[in-house]
Amino acid sequence: MIVYLLYNKRTSAERLMAEFNDRLQREQLETELLDADTPRGIQLAESYDIVGRPAVLILKTDGALVQVWQGEDSLPAPSDVAYLARQ
């Protein structure tokens, strides 16, 4: 599984998601930190109907969505992400 962290650059979410990414990597999870305004970020948001930023997505290797959280107030604890990503 892979965890995508989608955010907008030059916002308060940029630092928040960088720190969140560091915590997830300490859990030895595969993560990708993506600016929502890049082609890959736009494609990911469109594919999974992501409208809130920042967002955390857990996807299976085949692209199936496991869990998504959207918006700064809805971000999960890193331990919750780690648990789901290891299922």
C-alpha positions as CSV (number, residue, x, y, z in Angstrom):
1,M,0.0,0.0,0.0
2,I,1.0,3.6,-0.5
3,V,0.0,6.7,1.4
4,Y,-0.4,9.9,-0.6
5,L,-0.3,13.3,1.2
6,L,-1.9,16.0,-1.0
7,Y,-1.5,19.6,-0.1
8,N,-1.2,23.1,-1.6
9,K,2.3,24.7,-1.6
10,R,2.8,28.0,0.2
11,T,0.0,27.3,2.7
12,S,0.1,26.3,6.3
13,A,-0.6,22.8,5.2
14,E,2.7,22.5,3.4
15,R,4.7,22.3,6.7
16,L,2.0,20.3,8.4
17,M,2.1,17.6,5.7
18,A,5.9,17.6,5.6
19,E,5.9,16.8,9.3
20,F,3.1,14.3,8.9
21,N,5.2,12.6,6.1
22,D,8.2,12.4,8.3
23,R,6.2,10.7,11.0
24,L,4.8,8.2,8.6
25,Q,8.2,7.4,7.2
26,R,9.4,6.6,10.7
27,E,6.6,4.0,10.7
28,Q,8.3,2.6,7.6
29,L,5.4,3.3,5.3
30,E,5.6,4.1,1.6
31,T,4.5,7.7,1.2
32,E,4.4,10.3,-1.5
33,L,4.0,14.0,-0.7
34,L,2.3,15.7,-3.6
35,D,1.5,19.4,-4.4
36,A,-2.1,19.4,-5.4
37,D,-1.3,21.9,-8.3
38,T,1.1,19.6,-10.1
39,P,-0.2,17.3,-12.9
40,R,0.1,14.2,-10.7
41,G,-1.6,16.0,-7.8
42,I,-4.5,17.1,-10.0
43,Q,-4.8,13.6,-11.5
44,L,-4.9,12.0,-8.1
45,A,-7.5,14.5,-6.8
46,E,-9.7,14.0,-9.9
47,S,-9.5,10.2,-9.8
48,Y,-10.5,9.9,-6.1
49,D,-12.9,13.0,-5.9
50,I,-10.6,14.9,-3.5
51,V,-11.9,18.4,-2.9
52,G,-10.5,19.2,0.5
53,R,-6.9,20.0,1.2
54,P,-4.8,18.7,2.8
55,A,-5.8,15.2,2.1
56,V,-4.4,11.7,3.1
57,L,-5.2,8.8,0.9
58,I,-4.3,5.1,1.4
59,L,-4.3,3.1,-1.8
60,K,-3.7,-0.5,-2.5
61,T,-1.0,-1.3,-5.1
62,D,-3.8,-1.8,-7.7
63,G,-5.1,1.7,-7.1
64,A,-8.1,0.7,-5.0
65,L,-8.9,3.2,-2.3
66,V,-8.6,2.0,1.3
67,Q,-9.3,5.3,3.2
68,V,-9.3,9.0,2.6
69,W,-9.3,12.0,4.9
70,Q,-9.8,15.5,3.6
71,G,-9.3,18.9,5.3
72,E,-7.0,20.0,8.0
73,D,-9.6,19.4,10.7
74,S,-10.1,15.8,9.6
75,L,-6.5,14.6,9.5
76,P,-5.9,11.2,11.2
77,A,-3.3,10.3,13.7
78,P,-0.2,8.8,12.1
79,S,-0.8,5.6,14.1
80,D,-4.3,5.2,12.4
81,V,-2.8,5.6,9.0
82,A,0.0,3.1,9.8
83,Y,-2.6,0.6,11.1
84,L,-4.7,0.8,8.0
85,A,-1.8,0.8,5.6
86,R,-0.5,-2.5,7.1
87,Q,-3.8,-4.4,6.6
